[in-house]
């Protein structure tokens, strides 16, 4: 049964800042997102028309620069609509549509300091939480590759860095060394093996960003959260329809968007697996995603970017392991934990995947070379 929240609720007050067509039929909580509070809006009129919208409160503890974040999203989605229209697609379904408020802004700030936004709801679509077959993983790679290709000519430097140094692995390494030196939680001695593991790979943390600084890698528009559930699938065809969750759209390296999907998709273990014998990097799934990603990218990647794709997966996995280890050394103050030692298990899982990638390195490079030739 549809409900309408109290008229003094923040969600209702935010809703009032917009001039949506029709009358309000429903305003109710939607989903269980961990970052932003989300609500469903249903509008209707006397002729039977109904329209759905998504209202969200933006989490300022993670995204303090909401105006910058929303300008990023508006700039990218407006650009995408032009690309999609020119190729004969449906811009209302193939990218997000930000609704402007009565002041013409893509966000609304209430008197209590909270920020809100509204998107048009994309009907007849669904998302998948995890990979259940190879075809899904291939299509995910193709979707994120096509997303990056569509934005190839967009000037990434005009975007705000909403989370500064988010994937700057040099910065993450410096934070790790600071955590080791301070030893706030008294845990350095027990994790010396993993500290040594990271230190012997310090040069890996510098590789890609040093190439960016040297002008050898292009700065691109990057999504920075390339999980499978951030792709809306068309309910009628089952094919990828729209990339969502654009909050972390920033300038960056496309190698990391590719690599992060490999990191969590090309294995069959939990991120906090305590039994390292169950942690297995799957080179076949690596190949499946790589073929899809290169298909979606077309000819937009440089020769060096293609050559470095395995490094994208390896470095982003190392980075995530470093972040988990840093948090463990600092006393588990950033990543939520449900049991003692969980961040250490997360660390061990990621760094074990790194070691397994290293062990399969010639094969991974050969896979990328074959996939690039067969596009």
PLY file of the C-alpha trace (Angstrom):
ply
format ascii 1.0
element vertex 375
property float x
property float y
property float z
element edge 374
property int vertex1
property int vertex2
end_header
0.00 0.00 0.00
1.38 3.41 -0.95
2.12 5.84 1.86
3.01 9.50 2.18
5.49 10.54 4.86
4.55 13.23 7.37
4.52 16.73 5.93
7.14 17.85 8.46
9.56 15.05 7.58
12.80 16.07 5.84
11.93 13.92 2.83
8.60 15.69 2.36
10.20 19.12 2.83
12.76 18.22 0.16
9.99 17.01 -2.15
8.26 20.39 -1.85
11.28 22.11 -3.39
10.47 20.48 -6.74
7.71 21.13 -9.24
6.93 17.60 -10.39
3.99 16.98 -12.75
0.77 15.62 -11.28
-0.13 15.13 -7.64
1.69 13.24 -4.93
0.35 9.70 -4.54
3.19 8.12 -2.57
6.39 9.10 -0.77
7.94 6.12 0.97
11.34 4.61 1.84
12.97 2.63 -0.96
15.63 -0.06 -0.55
18.27 -0.31 2.14
21.20 1.65 0.72
24.17 2.02 3.05
25.32 5.43 1.82
22.31 7.59 0.90
18.76 7.48 2.29
16.43 6.76 -0.61
12.70 7.28 -1.14
10.21 6.47 -3.89
7.95 9.23 -5.20
4.80 8.36 -7.15
2.97 11.17 -8.96
-0.37 10.91 -10.79
-3.23 12.86 -12.32
-6.97 12.50 -13.01
-6.35 11.03 -16.48
-4.56 8.01 -15.05
-1.01 9.13 -15.75
1.59 8.07 -13.22
5.27 8.89 -12.95
7.91 7.58 -10.57
10.94 9.37 -9.15
13.76 8.61 -6.74
14.45 11.04 -3.89
17.75 10.76 -2.01
19.40 12.43 0.93
23.10 12.70 0.08
25.50 11.49 2.77
27.66 14.52 3.56
30.02 12.58 5.81
31.27 10.80 2.68
30.54 13.54 0.14
31.04 16.92 1.83
31.09 18.86 -1.47
27.54 18.16 -2.60
27.37 21.03 -5.12
30.56 19.75 -6.76
29.28 16.18 -6.76
25.98 17.11 -8.35
27.61 19.35 -10.95
29.77 16.35 -11.91
26.71 14.14 -12.32
24.75 16.78 -14.23
27.64 17.50 -16.59
28.26 13.82 -17.31
24.61 12.83 -17.74
23.85 15.82 -19.98
26.84 14.89 -22.13
25.77 11.24 -22.21
22.26 12.19 -23.33
23.73 13.90 -26.38
25.88 10.87 -27.23
22.96 8.46 -26.79
20.57 10.61 -28.85
23.01 10.89 -31.74
23.35 7.13 -32.01
19.56 6.65 -31.92
19.27 5.39 -28.35
16.87 6.35 -25.57
18.54 9.02 -23.40
15.76 8.83 -20.80
16.52 5.17 -20.10
20.20 4.79 -20.96
21.50 7.37 -18.50
20.25 9.00 -15.33
18.03 12.09 -15.50
18.57 14.63 -12.73
15.47 16.67 -11.87
16.16 20.35 -11.20
14.36 22.05 -8.32
12.33 25.25 -8.58
15.54 27.29 -8.36
17.06 25.40 -11.28
19.56 23.55 -9.08
20.35 19.81 -9.22
20.15 19.59 -5.42
18.15 21.06 -2.55
19.55 22.17 0.80
17.11 22.18 3.71
17.31 24.43 6.76
18.71 21.52 8.78
21.73 21.45 6.47
20.85 18.21 4.66
21.16 17.94 0.89
18.66 16.15 -1.36
18.25 15.28 -5.03
15.68 13.68 -7.33
16.21 11.36 -10.29
13.60 10.13 -12.73
12.94 6.44 -12.06
13.96 4.09 -14.88
11.11 1.62 -15.28
11.30 -1.98 -16.45
14.84 -2.44 -15.22
16.63 -4.49 -12.59
20.11 -4.98 -11.14
22.17 -8.06 -10.26
23.98 -8.28 -6.93
26.66 -10.80 -7.87
27.97 -12.75 -10.84
26.09 -16.01 -11.37
27.35 -16.86 -14.85
30.06 -15.86 -17.32
27.68 -14.07 -19.67
26.68 -11.63 -16.93
30.31 -10.84 -16.18
31.08 -10.36 -19.89
28.12 -7.99 -20.26
29.20 -6.09 -17.16
32.63 -5.56 -18.70
31.06 -4.48 -21.96
28.76 -2.02 -20.16
31.51 -0.34 -18.16
33.76 -0.32 -21.23
31.03 1.35 -23.30
30.44 3.87 -20.51
34.11 4.86 -20.57
34.11 4.96 -24.38
31.08 7.27 -24.46
32.94 9.68 -22.18
36.23 9.44 -24.06
35.99 12.99 -25.46
34.67 14.53 -22.23
37.23 16.81 -20.57
37.78 14.99 -17.28
39.75 17.89 -15.83
36.56 19.94 -15.50
35.17 17.47 -12.93
35.49 18.01 -9.19
37.55 15.46 -7.27
34.79 14.66 -4.78
37.02 12.30 -2.76
40.53 13.73 -3.10
43.30 11.19 -3.89
40.73 8.39 -3.82
42.81 5.98 -5.93
46.18 7.71 -5.60
48.08 4.62 -4.48
51.11 6.73 -3.56
48.91 8.54 -1.05
47.49 5.26 0.27
51.02 3.92 0.71
52.03 7.03 2.68
48.99 6.58 4.94
50.04 2.97 5.50
53.59 3.93 6.52
52.19 6.55 8.89
49.96 3.91 10.49
52.93 1.57 10.92
55.03 4.31 12.51
52.30 5.37 14.95
51.09 1.84 15.80
48.03 3.29 17.53
46.40 -0.06 18.28
49.62 -1.91 19.12
49.16 -4.35 16.26
52.30 -3.87 14.18
54.16 -6.86 15.61
51.38 -9.33 14.79
51.10 -8.26 11.14
54.77 -7.83 10.27
54.43 -10.40 7.49
51.81 -8.31 5.70
53.72 -5.08 6.36
56.75 -6.62 4.67
54.53 -7.83 1.80
53.33 -4.29 1.14
56.75 -2.69 1.52
58.29 -4.97 -1.09
55.64 -3.70 -3.51
56.07 0.01 -2.87
57.14 0.59 -6.47
53.85 -0.94 -7.65
52.00 1.79 -5.76
53.84 4.45 -7.75
53.78 2.86 -11.20
50.49 4.04 -12.71
50.25 7.52 -11.20
53.86 8.23 -12.11
52.96 7.36 -15.71
49.94 9.68 -15.46
52.11 12.51 -14.15
54.56 11.90 -16.99
51.76 12.29 -19.54
52.00 8.68 -20.70
48.51 7.74 -19.49
45.41 9.85 -20.21
43.22 11.33 -17.51
39.70 10.04 -18.10
36.24 10.23 -16.57
36.09 7.30 -14.16
33.15 5.76 -12.30
35.14 4.47 -9.31
32.54 1.95 -8.13
32.29 -0.63 -10.91
30.26 -3.23 -9.05
27.79 -5.36 -10.97
24.81 -3.88 -9.10
25.62 -0.44 -10.49
24.41 -1.57 -13.91
20.68 -1.45 -14.59
19.58 -4.26 -16.88
16.68 -4.01 -19.33
13.85 -6.21 -18.04
12.73 -7.12 -21.56
16.14 -8.07 -23.00
18.34 -8.77 -19.99
21.03 -6.57 -21.55
22.84 -3.72 -19.83
20.81 -0.52 -19.99
22.23 2.20 -17.75
25.19 2.81 -15.43
24.02 4.20 -12.08
25.50 5.37 -8.74
27.49 8.22 -10.23
28.46 9.84 -6.93
32.12 8.92 -7.36
32.41 10.15 -10.94
35.81 11.84 -11.01
38.89 12.32 -13.15
41.14 9.27 -12.90
42.63 6.22 -14.59
40.31 3.89 -16.49
42.70 1.08 -15.49
41.30 1.29 -11.98
37.66 1.06 -13.09
38.60 -2.05 -15.03
40.78 -3.41 -12.25
38.28 -2.94 -9.44
35.71 -5.01 -11.29
38.33 -7.74 -11.72
39.25 -7.49 -8.04
35.84 -8.45 -6.74
34.49 -10.35 -9.75
37.30 -12.69 -10.81
37.28 -14.80 -7.66
34.77 -16.89 -5.73
35.61 -15.93 -2.14
34.17 -13.50 0.36
36.09 -10.26 0.83
36.70 -11.20 4.48
37.42 -14.91 3.95
39.29 -16.23 7.00
40.44 -19.43 5.29
43.03 -18.32 2.74
42.98 -21.74 1.09
39.59 -20.73 -0.31
40.93 -17.56 -1.91
41.41 -18.24 -5.62
41.98 -15.72 -8.38
40.17 -16.97 -11.49
42.13 -16.25 -14.67
39.23 -17.48 -16.80
36.85 -14.89 -15.32
39.63 -12.35 -15.80
39.55 -13.22 -19.50
35.75 -13.08 -19.68
35.57 -9.57 -18.21
38.55 -8.37 -20.24
36.95 -9.44 -23.51
33.73 -7.66 -22.58
35.51 -4.51 -21.44
37.62 -4.26 -24.58
34.54 -4.88 -26.73
32.76 -2.01 -25.01
35.76 0.33 -25.23
36.22 -0.24 -28.95
39.35 1.57 -30.14
39.38 4.20 -27.38
42.19 2.77 -25.22
45.79 3.64 -25.97
48.28 0.86 -26.66
49.90 1.46 -23.26
46.54 1.36 -21.46
45.79 -2.03 -23.00
49.23 -3.33 -22.05
48.74 -2.13 -18.46
45.26 -3.60 -17.90
46.67 -6.41 -15.73
48.44 -3.78 -13.67
45.11 -2.02 -13.13
43.75 -5.16 -11.48
46.92 -5.85 -9.51
47.46 -2.32 -8.21
43.83 -1.67 -7.22
43.77 -4.98 -5.33
47.02 -4.06 -3.61
45.56 -0.65 -2.79
42.48 -2.17 -1.20
44.63 -4.52 0.85
46.73 -1.57 1.99
43.61 0.34 3.01
42.29 -2.59 5.05
45.71 -3.08 6.69
46.03 0.63 7.44
42.64 0.61 9.12
43.53 -2.48 11.13
46.73 -0.81 12.35
44.74 2.31 13.27
42.25 0.30 15.35
39.42 -0.34 12.86
38.22 3.25 12.71
37.10 3.50 9.07
35.70 0.20 7.81
32.84 -1.23 9.83
33.53 -4.59 11.43
31.22 -7.25 12.85
33.90 -9.39 14.50
37.46 -9.06 15.81
40.14 -9.42 13.16
37.77 -8.84 10.26
39.92 -6.10 8.72
42.96 -8.35 9.03
41.08 -11.09 7.18
40.11 -8.55 4.53
43.76 -7.53 4.25
44.95 -11.10 3.89
42.33 -11.89 1.26
43.25 -8.92 -0.95
46.99 -9.41 -0.63
46.64 -13.13 -1.31
44.82 -12.24 -4.54
47.73 -9.94 -5.41
50.19 -12.79 -4.89
48.07 -15.07 -7.05
47.92 -12.48 -9.84
51.70 -12.21 -9.66
52.03 -15.99 -9.92
49.85 -15.97 -13.06
51.37 -12.81 -14.51
52.57 -14.17 -17.89
49.16 -15.77 -18.44
47.28 -12.56 -17.57
49.38 -10.53 -19.99
48.81 -13.12 -22.71
45.06 -13.07 -22.07
44.94 -9.29 -22.55
47.02 -9.49 -25.72
44.71 -12.15 -27.20
41.58 -10.24 -26.22
42.94 -7.04 -27.76
43.68 -8.78 -31.05
40.25 -10.43 -31.28
38.11 -7.33 -30.66
0 1
1 2
2 3
3 4
4 5
5 6
6 7
7 8
8 9
9 10
10 11
11 12
12 13
13 14
14 15
15 16
16 17
17 18
18 19
19 20
20 21
21 22
22 23
23 24
24 25
25 26
26 27
27 28
28 29
29 30
30 31
31 32
32 33
33 34
34 35
35 36
36 37
37 38
38 39
39 40
40 41
41 42
42 43
43 44
44 45
45 46
46 47
47 48
48 49
49 50
50 51
51 52
52 53
53 54
54 55
55 56
56 57
57 58
58 59
59 60
60 61
61 62
62 63
63 64
64 65
65 66
66 67
67 68
68 69
69 70
70 71
71 72
72 73
73 74
74 75
75 76
76 77
77 78
78 79
79 80
80 81
81 82
82 83
83 84
84 85
85 86
86 87
87 88
88 89
89 90
90 91
91 92
92 93
93 94
94 95
95 96
96 97
97 98
98 99
99 100
100 101
101 102
102 103
103 104
104 105
105 106
106 107
107 108
108 109
109 110
110 111
111 112
112 113
113 114
114 115
115 116
116 117
117 118
118 119
119 120
120 121
121 122
122 123
123 124
124 125
125 126
126 127
127 128
128 129
129 130
130 131
131 132
132 133
133 134
134 135
135 136
136 137
137 138
138 139
139 140
140 141
141 142
142 143
143 144
144 145
145 146
146 147
147 148
148 149
149 150
150 151
151 152
152 153
153 154
154 155
155 156
156 157
157 158
158 159
159 160
160 161
161 162
162 163
163 164
164 165
165 166
166 167
167 168
168 169
169 170
170 171
171 172
172 173
173 174
174 175
175 176
176 177
177 178
178 179
179 180
180 181
181 182
182 183
183 184
184 185
185 186
186 187
187 188
188 189
189 190
190 191
191 192
192 193
193 194
194 195
195 196
196 197
197 198
198 199
199 200
200 201
201 202
202 203
203 204
204 205
205 206
206 207
207 208
208 209
209 210
210 211
211 212
212 213
213 214
214 215
215 216
216 217
217 218
218 219
219 220
220 221
221 222
222 223
223 224
224 225
225 226
226 227
227 228
228 229
229 230
230 231
231 232
232 233
233 234
234 235
235 236
236 237
237 238
238 239
239 240
240 241
241 242
242 243
243 244
244 245
245 246
246 247
247 248
248 249
249 250
250 251
251 252
252 253
253 254
254 255
255 256
256 257
257 258
258 259
259 260
260 261
261 262
262 263
263 264
264 265
265 266
266 267
267 268
268 269
269 270
270 271
271 272
272 273
273 274
274 275
275 276
276 277
277 278
278 279
279 280
280 281
281 282
282 283
283 284
284 285
285 286
286 287
287 288
288 289
289 290
290 291
291 292
292 293
293 294
294 295
295 296
296 297
297 298
298 299
299 300
300 301
301 302
302 303
303 304
304 305
305 306
306 307
307 308
308 309
309 310
310 311
311 312
312 313
313 314
314 315
315 316
316 317
317 318
318 319
319 320
320 321
321 322
322 323
323 324
324 325
325 326
326 327
327 328
328 329
329 330
330 331
331 332
332 333
333 334
334 335
335 336
336 337
337 338
338 339
339 340
340 341
341 342
342 343
343 344
344 345
345 346
346 347
347 348
348 349
349 350
350 351
351 352
352 353
353 354
354 355
355 356
356 357
357 358
358 359
359 360
360 361
361 362
362 363
363 364
364 365
365 366
366 367
367 368
368 369
369 370
370 371
371 372
372 373
373 374
